[in-house]
Amino acid sequence: MPEPFDIIAVIEPKPGKANRVEELLKTTAKAVQANEPGTLRYQVNRETKGDAPTFVMLETYKDQASLKAHGGSKDFKELGRAFKEDLLAAPMKVLFTKAVGGYASKL
């Protein structure tokens, strides 16, 4: 796998649980930013319609060791435990991706 690399995580909360899921993701994102130098991007995105909007996480890791550190972190494990609070409509879907065209930003 080339380095750095991207992951897209798709999280589908149950109806009425989106705010709790957002709270958990934002808390985890703050911890990742403070404690994981190899996690280059950890962006939380929320669909803007519906009672059970999908969340899309855009993540970039410096290397495999950084992904392993993220998966083994206290904060990620706490997020996993919290997701077992009957918050999700389906298991989190994780996609390993690579850019094949287009551009990331014109900002």
Gaussian input, Z-matrix of N, CA and C with variables (Angstrom, degrees):
# hf/3-21g

backbone

0 1
 N
 C     1     B1
 C     2     B2     1     A1
 N     3     B3     2     A2     1     D1
 C     4     B4     3     A3     2     D2
 C     5     B5     4     A4     3     D3
 N     6     B6     5     A5     4     D4
 C     7     B7     6     A6     5     D5
 C     8     B8     7     A7     6     D6
 N     9     B9     8     A8     7     D7
 C    10    B10     9     A9     8     D8
 C    11    B11    10    A10     9     D9
 N    12    B12    11    A11    10    D10
 C    13    B13    12    A12    11    D11
 C    14    B14    13    A13    12    D12
 N    15    B15    14    A14    13    D13
 C    16    B16    15    A15    14    D14
 C    17    B17    16    A16    15    D15
 N    18    B18    17    A17    16    D16
 C    19    B19    18    A18    17    D17
 C    20    B20    19    A19    18    D18
 N    21    B21    20    A20    19    D19
 C    22    B22    21    A21    20    D20
 C    23    B23    22    A22    21    D21
 N    24    B24    23    A23    22    D22
 C    25    B25    24    A24    23    D23
 C    26    B26    25    A25    24    D24
 N    27    B27    26    A26    25    D25
 C    28    B28    27    A27    26    D26
 C    29    B29    28    A28    27    D27
 N    30    B30    29    A29    28    D28
 C    31    B31    30    A30    29    D29
 C    32    B32    31    A31    30    D30
 N    33    B33    32    A32    31    D31
 C    34    B34    33    A33    32    D32
 C    35    B35    34    A34    33    D33
 N    36    B36    35    A35    34    D34
 C    37    B37    36    A36    35    D35
 C    38    B38    37    A37    36    D36
 N    39    B39    38    A38    37    D37
 C    40    B40    39    A39    38    D38
 C    41    B41    40    A40    39    D39
 N    42    B42    41    A41    40    D40
 C    43    B43    42    A42    41    D41
 C    44    B44    43    A43    42    D42
 N    45    B45    44    A44    43    D43
 C    46    B46    45    A45    44    D44
 C    47    B47    46    A46    45    D45
 N    48    B48    47    A47    46    D46
 C    49    B49    48    A48    47    D47
 C    50    B50    49    A49    48    D48
 N    51    B51    50    A50    49    D49
 C    52    B52    51    A51    50    D50
 C    53    B53    52    A52    51    D51
 N    54    B54    53    A53    52    D52
 C    55    B55    54    A54    53    D53
 C    56    B56    55    A55    54    D54
 N    57    B57    56    A56    55    D55
 C    58    B58    57    A57    56    D56
 C    59    B59    58    A58    57    D57
 N    60    B60    59    A59    58    D58
 C    61    B61    60    A60    59    D59
 C    62    B62    61    A61    60    D60
 N    63    B63    62    A62    61    D61
 C    64    B64    63    A63    62    D62
 C    65    B65    64    A64    63    D63
 N    66    B66    65    A65    64    D64
 C    67    B67    66    A66    65    D65
 C    68    B68    67    A67    66    D66
 N    69    B69    68    A68    67    D67
 C    70    B70    69    A69    68    D68
 C    71    B71    70    A70    69    D69
 N    72    B72    71    A71    70    D70
 C    73    B73    72    A72    71    D71
 C    74    B74    73    A73    72    D72
 N    75    B75    74    A74    73    D73
 C    76    B76    75    A75    74    D74
 C    77    B77    76    A76    75    D75
 N    78    B78    77    A77    76    D76
 C    79    B79    78    A78    77    D77
 C    80    B80    79    A79    78    D78
 N    81    B81    80    A80    79    D79
 C    82    B82    81    A81    80    D80
 C    83    B83    82    A82    81    D81
 N    84    B84    83    A83    82    D82
 C    85    B85    84    A84    83    D83
 C    86    B86    85    A85    84    D84
 N    87    B87    86    A86    85    D85
 C    88    B88    87    A87    86    D86
 C    89    B89    88    A88    87    D87
 N    90    B90    89    A89    88    D88
 C    91    B91    90    A90    89    D89
 C    92    B92    91    A91    90    D90
 N    93    B93    92    A92    91    D91
 C    94    B94    93    A93    92    D92
 C    95    B95    94    A94    93    D93
 N    96    B96    95    A95    94    D94
 C    97    B97    96    A96    95    D95
 C    98    B98    97    A97    96    D96
 N    99    B99    98    A98    97    D97
 C   100   B100    99    A99    98    D98
 C   101   B101   100   A100    99    D99
 N   102   B102   101   A101   100   D100
 C   103   B103   102   A102   101   D101
 C   104   B104   103   A103   102   D102
 N   105   B105   104   A104   103   D103
 C   106   B106   105   A105   104   D104
 C   107   B107   106   A106   105   D105
 N   108   B108   107   A107   106   D106
 C   109   B109   108   A108   107   D107
 C   110   B110   109   A109   108   D108
 N   111   B111   110   A110   109   D109
 C   112   B112   111   A111   110   D110
 C   113   B113   112   A112   111   D111
 N   114   B114   113   A113   112   D112
 C   115   B115   114   A114   113   D113
 C   116   B116   115   A115   114   D114
 N   117   B117   116   A116   115   D115
 C   118   B118   117   A117   116   D116
 C   119   B119   118   A118   117   D117
 N   120   B120   119   A119   118   D118
 C   121   B121   120   A120   119   D119
 C   122   B122   121   A121   120   D120
 N   123   B123   122   A122   121   D121
 C   124   B124   123   A123   122   D122
 C   125   B125   124   A124   123   D123
 N   126   B126   125   A125   124   D124
 C   127   B127   126   A126   125   D125
 C   128   B128   127   A127   126   D126
 N   129   B129   128   A128   127   D127
 C   130   B130   129   A129   128   D128
 C   131   B131   130   A130   129   D129
 N   132   B132   131   A131   130   D130
 C   133   B133   132   A132   131   D131
 C   134   B134   133   A133   132   D132
 N   135   B135   134   A134   133   D133
 C   136   B136   135   A135   134   D134
 C   137   B137   136   A136   135   D135
 N   138   B138   137   A137   136   D136
 C   139   B139   138   A138   137   D137
 C   140   B140   139   A139   138   D138
 N   141   B141   140   A140   139   D139
 C   142   B142   141   A141   140   D140
 C   143   B143   142   A142   141   D141
 N   144   B144   143   A143   142   D142
 C   145   B145   144   A144   143   D143
 C   146   B146   145   A145   144   D144
 N   147   B147   146   A146   145   D145
 C   148   B148   147   A147   146   D146
 C   149   B149   148   A148   147   D147
 N   150   B150   149   A149   148   D148
 C   151   B151   150   A150   149   D149
 C   152   B152   151   A151   150   D150
 N   153   B153   152   A152   151   D151
 C   154   B154   153   A153   152   D152
 C   155   B155   154   A154   153   D153
 N   156   B156   155   A155   154   D154
 C   157   B157   156   A156   155   D155
 C   158   B158   157   A157   156   D156
 N   159   B159   158   A158   157   D157
 C   160   B160   159   A159   158   D158
 C   161   B161   160   A160   159   D159
 N   162   B162   161   A161   160   D160
 C   163   B163   162   A162   161   D161
 C   164   B164   163   A163   162   D162
 N   165   B165   164   A164   163   D163
 C   166   B166   165   A165   164   D164
 C   167   B167   166   A166   165   D165
 N   168   B168   167   A167   166   D166
 C   169   B169   168   A168   167   D167
 C   170   B170   169   A169   168   D168
 N   171   B171   170   A170   169   D169
 C   172   B172   171   A171   170   D170
 C   173   B173   172   A172   171   D171
 N   174   B174   173   A173   172   D172
 C   175   B175   174   A174   173   D173
 C   176   B176   175   A175   174   D174
 N   177   B177   176   A176   175   D175
 C   178   B178   177   A177   176   D176
 C   179   B179   178   A178   177   D177
 N   180   B180   179   A179   178   D178
 C   181   B181   180   A180   179   D179
 C   182   B182   181   A181   180   D180
 N   183   B183   182   A182   181   D181
 C   184   B184   183   A183   182   D182
 C   185   B185   184   A184   183   D183
 N   186   B186   185   A185   184   D184
 C   187   B187   186   A186   185   D185
 C   188   B188   187   A187   186   D186
 N   189   B189   188   A188   187   D187
 C   190   B190   189   A189   188   D188
 C   191   B191   190   A190   189   D189
 N   192   B192   191   A191   190   D190
 C   193   B193   192   A192   191   D191
 C   194   B194   193   A193   192   D192
 N   195   B195   194   A194   193   D193
 C   196   B196   195   A195   194   D194
 C   197   B197   196   A196   195   D195
 N   198   B198   197   A197   196   D196
 C   199   B199   198   A198   197   D197
 C   200   B200   199   A199   198   D198
 N   201   B201   200   A200   199   D199
 C   202   B202   201   A201   200   D200
 C   203   B203   202   A202   201   D201
 N   204   B204   203   A203   202   D202
 C   205   B205   204   A204   203   D203
 C   206   B206   205   A205   204   D204
 N   207   B207   206   A206   205   D205
 C   208   B208   207   A207   206   D206
 C   209   B209   208   A208   207   D207
 N   210   B210   209   A209   208   D208
 C   211   B211   210   A210   209   D209
 C   212   B212   211   A211   210   D210
 N   213   B213   212   A212   211   D211
 C   214   B214   213   A213   212   D212
 C   215   B215   214   A214   213   D213
 N   216   B216   215   A215   214   D214
 C   217   B217   216   A216   215   D215
 C   218   B218   217   A217   216   D216
 N   219   B219   218   A218   217   D217
 C   220   B220   219   A219   218   D218
 C   221   B221   220   A220   219   D219
 N   222   B222   221   A221   220   D220
 C   223   B223   222   A222   221   D221
 C   224   B224   223   A223   222   D222
 N   225   B225   224   A224   223   D223
 C   226   B226   225   A225   224   D224
 C   227   B227   226   A226   225   D225
 N   228   B228   227   A227   226   D226
 C   229   B229   228   A228   227   D227
 C   230   B230   229   A229   228   D228
 N   231   B231   230   A230   229   D229
 C   232   B232   231   A231   230   D230
 C   233   B233   232   A232   231   D231
 N   234   B234   233   A233   232   D232
 C   235   B235   234   A234   233   D233
 C   236   B236   235   A235   234   D234
 N   237   B237   236   A236   235   D235
 C   238   B238   237   A237   236   D236
 C   239   B239   238   A238   237   D237
 N   240   B240   239   A239   238   D238
 C   241   B241   240   A240   239   D239
 C   242   B242   241   A241   240   D240
 N   243   B243   242   A242   241   D241
 C   244   B244   243   A243   242   D242
 C   245   B245   244   A244   243   D243
 N   246   B246   245   A245   244   D244
 C   247   B247   246   A246   245   D245
 C   248   B248   247   A247   246   D246
 N   249   B249   248   A248   247   D247
 C   250   B250   249   A249   248   D248
 C   251   B251   250   A250   249   D249
 N   252   B252   251   A251   250   D250
 C   253   B253   252   A252   251   D251
 C   254   B254   253   A253   252   D252
 N   255   B255   254   A254   253   D253
 C   256   B256   255   A255   254   D254
 C   257   B257   256   A256   255   D255
 N   258   B258   257   A257   256   D256
 C   259   B259   258   A258   257   D257
 C   260   B260   259   A259   258   D258
 N   261   B261   260   A260   259   D259
 C   262   B262   261   A261   260   D260
 C   263   B263   262   A262   261   D261
 N   264   B264   263   A263   262   D262
 C   265   B265   264   A264   263   D263
 C   266   B266   265   A265   264   D264
 N   267   B267   266   A266   265   D265
 C   268   B268   267   A267   266   D266
 C   269   B269   268   A268   267   D267
 N   270   B270   269   A269   268   D268
 C   271   B271   270   A270   269   D269
 C   272   B272   271   A271   270   D270
 N   273   B273   272   A272   271   D271
 C   274   B274   273   A273   272   D272
 C   275   B275   274   A274   273   D273
 N   276   B276   275   A275   274   D274
 C   277   B277   276   A276   275   D275
 C   278   B278   277   A277   276   D276
 N   279   B279   278   A278   277   D277
 C   280   B280   279   A279   278   D278
 C   281   B281   280   A280   279   D279
 N   282   B282   281   A281   280   D280
 C   283   B283   282   A282   281   D281
 C   284   B284   283   A283   282   D282
 N   285   B285   284   A284   283   D283
 C   286   B286   285   A285   284   D284
 C   287   B287   286   A286   285   D285
 N   288   B288   287   A287   286   D286
 C   289   B289   288   A288   287   D287
 C   290   B290   289   A289   288   D288
 N   291   B291   290   A290   289   D289
 C   292   B292   291   A291   290   D290
 C   293   B293   292   A292   291   D291
 N   294   B294   293   A293   292   D292
 C   295   B295   294   A294   293   D293
 C   296   B296   295   A295   294   D294
 N   297   B297   296   A296   295   D295
 C   298   B298   297   A297   296   D296
 C   299   B299   298   A298   297   D297
 N   300   B300   299   A299   298   D298
 C   301   B301   300   A300   299   D299
 C   302   B302   301   A301   300   D300
 N   303   B303   302   A302   301   D301
 C   304   B304   303   A303   302   D302
 C   305   B305   304   A304   303   D303
 N   306   B306   305   A305   304   D304
 C   307   B307   306   A306   305   D305
 C   308   B308   307   A307   306   D306
 N   309   B309   308   A308   307   D307
 C   310   B310   309   A309   308   D308
 C   311   B311   310   A310   309   D309
 N   312   B312   311   A311   310   D310
 C   313   B313   312   A312   311   D311
 C   314   B314   313   A313   312   D312
 N   315   B315   314   A314   313   D313
 C   316   B316   315   A315   314   D314
 C   317   B317   316   A316   315   D315
 N   318   B318   317   A317   316   D316
 C   319   B319   318   A318   317   D317
 C   320   B320   319   A319   318   D318

   B1=1.4553
   B2=1.5311
   B3=1.3346
   B4=1.4685
   B5=1.5210
   B6=1.3020
   B7=1.4641
   B8=1.5198
   B9=1.3183
   B10=1.4625
   B11=1.5289
   B12=1.3387
   B13=1.4597
   B14=1.5200
   B15=1.3275
   B16=1.4701
   B17=1.5171
   B18=1.3229
   B19=1.4617
   B20=1.5210
   B21=1.3133
   B22=1.4579
   B23=1.5229
   B24=1.3189
   B25=1.4644
   B26=1.5229
   B27=1.3244
   B28=1.4641
   B29=1.5244
   B30=1.3268
   B31=1.4611
   B32=1.5234
   B33=1.3316
   B34=1.4597
   B35=1.5278
   B36=1.3296
   B37=1.4663
   B38=1.5225
   B39=1.3079
   B40=1.4577
   B41=1.5305
   B42=1.3366
   B43=1.4686
   B44=1.5311
   B45=1.3190
   B46=1.4561
   B47=1.5168
   B48=1.3266
   B49=1.4723
   B50=1.5294
   B51=1.3249
   B52=1.4650
   B53=1.5266
   B54=1.3162
   B55=1.4689
   B56=1.5207
   B57=1.3121
   B58=1.4758
   B59=1.5231
   B60=1.3307
   B61=1.4575
   B62=1.5303
   B63=1.3208
   B64=1.4661
   B65=1.5245
   B66=1.3087
   B67=1.4654
   B68=1.5296
   B69=1.3200
   B70=1.4665
   B71=1.5256
   B72=1.3236
   B73=1.4631
   B74=1.5239
   B75=1.3203
   B76=1.4598
   B77=1.5281
   B78=1.3180
   B79=1.4633
   B80=1.5232
   B81=1.3274
   B82=1.4701
   B83=1.5271
   B84=1.3312
   B85=1.4612
   B86=1.5272
   B87=1.3165
   B88=1.4678
   B89=1.5210
   B90=1.3258
   B91=1.4658
   B92=1.5249
   B93=1.3290
   B94=1.4683
   B95=1.5236
   B96=1.3224
   B97=1.4612
   B98=1.5344
   B99=1.3077
   B100=1.4672
   B101=1.5274
   B102=1.3377
   B103=1.4661
   B104=1.5179
   B105=1.3241
   B106=1.4618
   B107=1.5328
   B108=1.3260
   B109=1.4699
   B110=1.5297
   B111=1.3120
   B112=1.4601
   B113=1.5143
   B114=1.3320
   B115=1.4629
   B116=1.5198
   B117=1.3212
   B118=1.4530
   B119=1.5197
   B120=1.3258
   B121=1.4716
   B122=1.5202
   B123=1.3282
   B124=1.4685
   B125=1.5158
   B126=1.3116
   B127=1.4643
   B128=1.5236
   B129=1.3320
   B130=1.4638
   B131=1.5302
   B132=1.3338
   B133=1.4627
   B134=1.5175
   B135=1.3218
   B136=1.4630
   B137=1.5220
   B138=1.3177
   B139=1.4520
   B140=1.5332
   B141=1.3133
   B142=1.4595
   B143=1.5195
   B144=1.3314
   B145=1.4640
   B146=1.5246
   B147=1.3173
   B148=1.4504
   B149=1.5169
   B150=1.3411
   B151=1.4603
   B152=1.5257
   B153=1.3143
   B154=1.4623
   B155=1.5274
   B156=1.3368
   B157=1.4601
   B158=1.5222
   B159=1.3097
   B160=1.4632
   B161=1.5248
   B162=1.3214
   B163=1.4639
   B164=1.5177
   B165=1.3243
   B166=1.4560
   B167=1.5237
   B168=1.3188
   B169=1.4593
   B170=1.5269
   B171=1.3224
   B172=1.4548
   B173=1.5219
   B174=1.3136
   B175=1.4603
   B176=1.5275
   B177=1.3316
   B178=1.4588
   B179=1.5235
   B180=1.3330
   B181=1.4672
   B182=1.5182
   B183=1.3216
   B184=1.4594
   B185=1.5232
   B186=1.3446
   B187=1.4574
   B188=1.5344
   B189=1.3210
   B190=1.4664
   B191=1.5243
   B192=1.3195
   B193=1.4620
   B194=1.5335
   B195=1.3246
   B196=1.4737
   B197=1.5232
   B198=1.3348
   B199=1.4625
   B200=1.5276
   B201=1.3162
   B202=1.4653
   B203=1.5272
   B204=1.3258
   B205=1.4675
   B206=1.5202
   B207=1.3334
   B208=1.4621
   B209=1.5267
   B210=1.3161
   B211=1.4617
   B212=1.5170
   B213=1.3146
   B214=1.4573
   B215=1.5146
   B216=1.3251
   B217=1.4703
   B218=1.5242
   B219=1.3032
   B220=1.4692
   B221=1.5249
   B222=1.3185
   B223=1.4651
   B224=1.5310
   B225=1.3253
   B226=1.4649
   B227=1.5237
   B228=1.3171
   B229=1.4710
   B230=1.5337
   B231=1.3293
   B232=1.4708
   B233=1.5292
   B234=1.3326
   B235=1.4574
   B236=1.5325
   B237=1.3144
   B238=1.4556
   B239=1.5248
   B240=1.3304
   B241=1.4790
   B242=1.5254
   B243=1.3223
   B244=1.4684
   B245=1.5256
   B246=1.3343
   B247=1.4617
   B248=1.5253
   B249=1.3026
   B250=1.4643
   B251=1.5263
   B252=1.3442
   B253=1.4675
   B254=1.5230
   B255=1.3081
   B256=1.4595
   B257=1.5249
   B258=1.3310
   B259=1.4620
   B260=1.5218
   B261=1.3397
   B262=1.4559
   B263=1.5185
   B264=1.3316
   B265=1.4648
   B266=1.5303
   B267=1.3377
   B268=1.4607
   B269=1.5230
   B270=1.3269
   B271=1.4626
   B272=1.5350
   B273=1.3187
   B274=1.4592
   B275=1.5309
   B276=1.3252
   B277=1.4627
   B278=1.5216
   B279=1.3291
   B280=1.4621
   B281=1.5230
   B282=1.3344
   B283=1.4598
   B284=1.5245
   B285=1.3228
   B286=1.4571
   B287=1.5254
   B288=1.3340
   B289=1.4580
   B290=1.5248
   B291=1.3254
   B292=1.4653
   B293=1.5211
   B294=1.2945
   B295=1.4584
   B296=1.5269
   B297=1.3271
   B298=1.4627
   B299=1.5279
   B300=1.3162
   B301=1.4399
   B302=1.5106
   B303=1.3203
   B304=1.4449
   B305=1.5147
   B306=1.3236
   B307=1.4615
   B308=1.5264
   B309=1.3243
   B310=1.4595
   B311=1.5272
   B312=1.3320
   B313=1.4557
   B314=1.5283
   B315=1.3092
   B316=1.4624
   B317=1.5275
   B318=1.3274
   B319=1.4710
   B320=1.5042
   A1=108.03
   A2=116.12
   A3=118.63
   A4=111.11
   A5=115.69
   A6=120.39
   A7=108.42
   A8=119.75
   A9=126.38
   A10=110.69
   A11=116.51
   A12=121.16
   A13=110.10
   A14=113.68
   A15=121.22
   A16=111.49
   A17=114.19
   A18=122.95
   A19=107.19
   A20=115.59
   A21=121.73
   A22=106.26
   A23=116.60
   A24=121.58
   A25=107.85
   A26=115.66
   A27=121.70
   A28=107.88
   A29=115.42
   A30=121.99
   A31=108.37
   A32=116.18
   A33=121.77
   A34=110.11
   A35=117.01
   A36=119.31
   A37=111.95
   A38=115.07
   A39=120.63
   A40=108.38
   A41=116.99
   A42=119.25
   A43=111.25
   A44=115.18
   A45=121.08
   A46=115.13
   A47=118.06
   A48=121.60
   A49=113.06
   A50=117.78
   A51=120.90
   A52=112.85
   A53=118.10
   A54=119.47
   A55=111.58
   A56=117.01
   A57=120.49
   A58=110.39
   A59=117.25
   A60=120.95
   A61=110.00
   A62=116.81
   A63=120.28
   A64=111.01
   A65=116.96
   A66=121.28
   A67=110.79
   A68=116.95
   A69=121.28
   A70=111.79
   A71=117.13
   A72=120.82
   A73=111.24
   A74=117.45
   A75=120.36
   A76=111.35
   A77=117.13
   A78=120.81
   A79=110.59
   A80=115.36
   A81=119.74
   A82=110.18
   A83=117.57
   A84=120.70
   A85=111.54
   A86=117.32
   A87=120.56
   A88=111.01
   A89=116.58
   A90=120.78
   A91=110.93
   A92=116.95
   A93=120.94
   A94=109.44
   A95=116.91
   A96=120.21
   A97=111.30
   A98=116.96
   A99=121.24
   A100=113.41
   A101=117.10
   A102=119.48
   A103=116.63
   A104=118.59
   A105=120.27
   A106=110.66
   A107=117.77
   A108=120.24
   A109=113.36
   A110=118.37
   A111=120.94
   A112=114.11
   A113=116.91
   A114=120.63
   A115=106.27
   A116=115.86
   A117=121.71
   A118=113.21
   A119=116.56
   A120=121.76
   A121=107.54
   A122=115.38
   A123=122.18
   A124=105.84
   A125=114.87
   A126=122.13
   A127=110.58
   A128=116.10
   A129=123.29
   A130=108.25
   A131=116.96
   A132=122.69
   A133=108.85
   A134=115.83
   A135=121.47
   A136=109.91
   A137=115.95
   A138=121.10
   A139=108.05
   A140=117.54
   A141=120.14
   A142=114.80
   A143=117.97
   A144=119.71
   A145=111.00
   A146=115.29
   A147=121.21
   A148=114.95
   A149=114.51
   A150=122.64
   A151=111.72
   A152=116.94
   A153=121.32
   A154=108.63
   A155=117.27
   A156=120.09
   A157=111.80
   A158=115.23
   A159=121.40
   A160=109.01
   A161=115.42
   A162=122.37
   A163=108.13
   A164=115.44
   A165=120.92
   A166=107.25
   A167=115.13
   A168=121.32
   A169=108.38
   A170=116.29
   A171=121.91
   A172=107.00
   A173=115.17
   A174=120.38
   A175=109.83
   A176=116.02
   A177=121.80
   A178=107.75
   A179=114.79
   A180=121.37
   A181=109.80
   A182=115.02
   A183=121.50
   A184=111.39
   A185=115.28
   A186=120.35
   A187=109.04
   A188=116.00
   A189=120.99
   A190=111.69
   A191=117.19
   A192=120.63
   A193=110.60
   A194=116.35
   A195=120.14
   A196=110.93
   A197=117.02
   A198=120.31
   A199=110.24
   A200=116.31
   A201=120.09
   A202=110.41
   A203=116.97
   A204=120.83
   A205=110.33
   A206=117.17
   A207=120.57
   A208=110.44
   A209=116.68
   A210=121.05
   A211=113.36
   A212=117.00
   A213=121.03
   A214=114.25
   A215=116.50
   A216=119.63
   A217=111.60
   A218=114.50
   A219=121.78
   A220=110.25
   A221=116.55
   A222=120.88
   A223=111.78
   A224=117.52
   A225=120.05
   A226=110.42
   A227=116.73
   A228=119.91
   A229=110.62
   A230=117.28
   A231=120.75
   A232=110.60
   A233=117.20
   A234=120.71
   A235=109.69
   A236=117.38
   A237=121.09
   A238=112.41
   A239=116.02
   A240=119.93
   A241=110.52
   A242=115.96
   A243=119.69
   A244=110.90
   A245=117.25
   A246=120.03
   A247=111.71
   A248=117.48
   A249=120.96
   A250=111.90
   A251=117.08
   A252=122.43
   A253=111.37
   A254=118.20
   A255=122.66
   A256=110.76
   A257=116.47
   A258=121.91
   A259=113.68
   A260=117.31
   A261=120.37
   A262=112.46
   A263=114.88
   A264=121.35
   A265=111.13
   A266=116.98
   A267=122.61
   A268=107.67
   A269=117.42
   A270=118.94
   A271=110.65
   A272=115.96
   A273=121.08
   A274=108.69
   A275=115.59
   A276=121.18
   A277=107.99
   A278=116.85
   A279=122.03
   A280=108.97
   A281=115.41
   A282=121.64
   A283=109.65
   A284=117.37
   A285=121.83
   A286=106.18
   A287=117.31
   A288=120.80
   A289=111.62
   A290=114.38
   A291=121.17
   A292=107.41
   A293=116.11
   A294=120.88
   A295=108.73
   A296=115.29
   A297=119.44
   A298=111.27
   A299=117.41
   A300=120.37
   A301=111.39
   A302=116.05
   A303=120.55
   A304=112.52
   A305=115.98
   A306=121.06
   A307=108.68
   A308=116.51
   A309=121.76
   A310=111.92
   A311=118.18
   A312=118.84
   A313=110.84
   A314=115.51
   A315=121.74
   A316=110.44
   A317=116.61
   A318=120.40
   A319=110.88
   D1=132.02
   D2=178.53
   D3=-66.24
   D4=155.85
   D5=179.53
   D6=-125.19
   D7=142.59
   D8=-10.66
   D9=-65.77
   D10=169.84
   D11=-179.41
   D12=-139.58
   D13=160.77
   D14=-175.08
   D15=-112.28
   D16=149.69
   D17=173.01
   D18=-131.11
   D19=140.90
   D20=170.11
   D21=-115.40
   D22=124.71
   D23=176.83
   D24=-111.92
   D25=129.61
   D26=-179.10
   D27=-110.89
   D28=123.79
   D29=-174.59
   D30=-123.77
   D31=123.87
   D32=-176.83
   D33=-115.63
   D34=102.94
   D35=178.46
   D36=-74.54
   D37=158.27
   D38=172.14
   D39=-71.72
   D40=157.73
   D41=176.47
   D42=-53.34
   D43=134.43
   D44=179.22
   D45=82.64
   D46=-2.21
   D47=-176.37
   D48=-108.12
   D49=0.29
   D50=-174.08
   D51=-61.63
   D52=-41.03
   D53=-178.46
   D54=-64.37
   D55=-39.00
   D56=177.25
   D57=-65.65
   D58=-42.80
   D59=178.21
   D60=-62.24
   D61=-44.04
   D62=178.35
   D63=-59.98
   D64=-45.19
   D65=178.55
   D66=-56.89
   D67=-46.35
   D68=-179.96
   D69=-63.95
   D70=-42.79
   D71=-179.28
   D72=-66.44
   D73=-40.59
   D74=179.64
   D75=-66.93
   D76=-39.18
   D77=176.77
   D78=-62.87
   D79=-44.63
   D80=179.20
   D81=-64.37
   D82=-40.96
   D83=-179.53
   D84=-60.36
   D85=-40.31
   D86=177.87
   D87=-62.80
   D88=-42.17
   D89=179.38
   D90=-66.93
   D91=-40.59
   D92=178.78
   D93=-61.92
   D94=-45.42
   D95=-179.70
   D96=-60.78
   D97=-39.89
   D98=-177.04
   D99=-76.92
   D100=-29.93
   D101=-167.65
   D102=-119.62
   D103=-5.90
   D104=-174.56
   D105=-125.42
   D106=85.79
   D107=-177.69
   D108=-62.88
   D109=-24.21
   D110=179.96
   D111=-83.76
   D112=-6.57
   D113=173.60
   D114=-91.41
   D115=104.48
   D116=-171.59
   D117=-82.37
   D118=-26.03
   D119=176.73
   D120=-147.87
   D121=137.99
   D122=177.29
   D123=-149.93
   D124=79.54
   D125=-170.46
   D126=-104.41
   D127=127.30
   D128=179.41
   D129=-95.64
   D130=124.86
   D131=176.68
   D132=-123.83
   D133=138.29
   D134=-178.81
   D135=-121.09
   D136=130.46
   D137=173.66
   D138=-58.79
   D139=145.04
   D140=-171.52
   D141=-97.20
   D142=3.15
   D143=179.90
   D144=-125.35
   D145=151.54
   D146=170.96
   D147=90.90
   D148=164.65
   D149=-179.72
   D150=-82.12
   D151=-18.92
   D152=179.38
   D153=-129.28
   D154=64.16
   D155=-176.81
   D156=-66.46
   D157=145.46
   D158=176.82
   D159=-77.43
   D160=142.74
   D161=172.36
   D162=-104.82
   D163=138.43
   D164=177.13
   D165=-123.10
   D166=121.00
   D167=178.32
   D168=-98.87
   D169=127.44
   D170=174.65
   D171=-105.82
   D172=116.61
   D173=-173.89
   D174=-126.51
   D175=140.84
   D176=174.52
   D177=-130.98
   D178=131.12
   D179=-179.18
   D180=-117.88
   D181=140.58
   D182=-179.64
   D183=-61.98
   D184=-39.91
   D185=-177.37
   D186=-164.68
   D187=177.88
   D188=-179.16
   D189=-60.89
   D190=-36.33
   D191=179.62
   D192=-62.56
   D193=-36.13
   D194=178.88
   D195=-67.66
   D196=-39.63
   D197=177.01
   D198=-65.53
   D199=-41.24
   D200=178.60
   D201=-63.12
   D202=-41.81
   D203=178.11
   D204=-62.60
   D205=-40.37
   D206=178.60
   D207=-62.86
   D208=-49.28
   D209=-178.52
   D210=-63.01
   D211=-26.79
   D212=179.85
   D213=-95.75
   D214=0.46
   D215=-176.14
   D216=-71.94
   D217=152.45
   D218=177.57
   D219=-57.91
   D220=-42.36
   D221=-176.07
   D222=-67.06
   D223=-41.31
   D224=178.67
   D225=-67.07
   D226=-39.38
   D227=178.17
   D228=-64.65
   D229=-38.97
   D230=177.37
   D231=-64.46
   D232=-39.09
   D233=177.12
   D234=-61.87
   D235=-44.68
   D236=178.63
   D237=-60.01
   D238=-41.48
   D239=177.33
   D240=-64.66
   D241=-41.47
   D242=-178.89
   D243=-65.70
   D244=-36.44
   D245=179.07
   D246=-64.24
   D247=-17.88
   D248=177.70
   D249=-80.54
   D250=1.80
   D251=177.31
   D252=-76.49
   D253=23.05
   D254=-178.91
   D255=65.30
   D256=43.19
   D257=-178.07
   D258=-97.28
   D259=-26.96
   D260=-170.34
   D261=-104.20
   D262=143.08
   D263=177.61
   D264=-80.69
   D265=-22.80
   D266=-179.09
   D267=-153.30
   D268=158.78
   D269=176.20
   D270=-59.49
   D271=148.61
   D272=176.81
   D273=-59.17
   D274=134.75
   D275=178.65
   D276=-101.81
   D277=128.39
   D278=-178.04
   D279=-117.37
   D280=125.58
   D281=-179.07
   D282=-118.59
   D283=123.41
   D284=172.58
   D285=-86.69
   D286=124.47
   D287=-171.81
   D288=-127.59
   D289=164.45
   D290=171.46
   D291=-141.61
   D292=147.45
   D293=178.44
   D294=-71.24
   D295=137.10
   D296=177.85
   D297=-128.05
   D298=2.29
   D299=178.38
   D300=170.77
   D301=176.21
   D302=179.83
   D303=77.71
   D304=-157.04
   D305=179.65
   D306=-146.87
   D307=158.35
   D308=-175.19
   D309=-84.16
   D310=-35.39
   D311=-175.05
   D312=-167.18
   D313=149.95
   D314=170.72
   D315=-110.20
   D316=9.54
   D317=-179.36
   D318=-67.29

